[in-house]
């Protein structure tokens, strides 16, 4: 297809139907859904959770890599019902796949997708026949990734890359796959998908953290896969009343990202209960020492809400659902758990469920949990 024909096809892409009170989004993509693949995936409404007190030493902040591998084996078997974890991984990944591992490094070097977890995921991919050269660990910002040093934990041949060589660079994004929306009259109204997702990867493993987020409420599966795979997303939370409620789910629903994100491994070894995603203050760090496994990002994030809410309640901090302007403060809000820069939007998770991305209500979520 020539360029003119392609642009004609893109222009014909329908506007995403939405509540007229919400921003009006226009999704432009040539990619079609892959039946039975992607979010909410093979196991909608199902989450496996594994907890182990011995996985991390809080005094030294040291991770037990062998325990991580055991937790991942058990979690994958619980999710799929297989006796051998290799069979579990083979349900999602084949040897001829080109696999992207979407990490989260916004709180690095203290809070990030733990290199021990990422290394264990890579190890399992190679066990089912994926060559290291067909695996890429990626994040939008290479400066954040460099503070982690994933390359020291994985086999030679695995690519570790940041999408933006310098902040604001556009070459790593696909100019023909984007979401267009005008939030406040900004000059650039497009958010383009990561080019690796559209042009290279056939499958994506999502490795988010357990973090509070000052605008979205939490950073979990949805936000990591959505904001982490598009350009120009911070504009959604420029003002106290943000657009994160509908933007996160909208981005996550765009093909081919939706179909290629086949599995999520939520790293809850460490967490952040206030000031996320960037806050590295030790007093706002906590240690759930758990991991969650699933294909349904909505169900996984719904359970994450309860984890963060419980910790904030324990610390005497306002609920993620609190919308009182009295808690807004434009000063050093990240150091005061009673204050925040934005009105949080944890409702983005339920909104994503209305786009068919997963199961939100607890009475319809099947959680399998074990403590090692």
Secondary structure, DSSP 8 states (H G I E B T S, - for coil): --HHHHHHHHHT--B----TTS---EEE------TT-STTGGGTTEEEEEE-GGGEETTTTEE-HHHHHHHHHHHHHHHH--SSHHHHHHTT--TT--EEEE---TBTTTBSS-HHHHHHHHHHHHHTT--GGGEEEEEEEHHHHHTT-GGGTS-TT-EEEEEESSTT--TTEEEEEEEE--SSS-S--EEEEEHHHHHT-SEEEE--EEEEETTTEEESHHHHHHGGGBSS-GGGGSSSB-SHHHHHHHHHTSTTHHHHEEEEEEEEEEEESSSTTT---GGGEE---EEEEES-HHHHHHHHHHHHHHHHHHTT---TT---GGGB-SSSGGG-TT-BSSB--TTHHHHHHHTTS----GGG-EEEEEE-
